[in-house]
Amino acid sequence: MNQLRPGHAELDLEHFLPYRLSVLSNRVSSMIARIYTERFALSITEWRVMAVLGRYPDLSANEVAQRTAMDKVAVSRAVAALLSAGRLRRTMAKNDRRRTHLELTPSGTRVYAQVVPVALNYERHLIAPLSAKDRATLDRILRVLLGRAVELGPVHAE
């Protein structure tokens, strides 16, 4: 039963794009997370930090947070856990002693090398029903929507 007063907007979650993207992201992330959580005791945030650093070594924690759009505190906790586990190394920037860089250690690189094929295999199975044209369209749509979300910034009540 709808508890809203007449004239108030109702949100149809099943057709609300942010909700649908969130549900999809959560389901996909949790399926892949089962594997790296069980095998390597990694959280989703820790894996995302490792994934970014595996692709873009020598970023700062702030740069990792920016690339992933994750909360800085969550990234900081993940970095601390990965440093403690010996999967990351932090070094001072040569040209700015206030800035630090993060990189995977040999142990972190081994974990990364084992998780990546699993993640890629899952992605391959996930998108298998899509034609090549559909995949290209999906990629374009996601790029446009991400760019637009960045453009719009935080939502303000109107």
Secondary structure as GFF3:
##gff-version 3
##sequence-region A 1 158
A	DSSP	three_ten_helix	13	15	.	.	.	ID=ss1
A	DSSP	alpha_helix	17	40	.	.	.	ID=ss2
A	DSSP	alpha_helix	44	55	.	.	.	ID=ss3
A	DSSP	alpha_helix	61	68	.	.	.	ID=ss4
A	DSSP	alpha_helix	72	84	.	.	.	ID=ss5
A	DSSP	beta_strand	88	92	.	.	.	ID=ss6
A	DSSP	beta_strand	100	104	.	.	.	ID=ss7
A	DSSP	alpha_helix	106	127	.	.	.	ID=ss8
A	DSSP	alpha_helix	132	152	.	.	.	ID=ss9
###
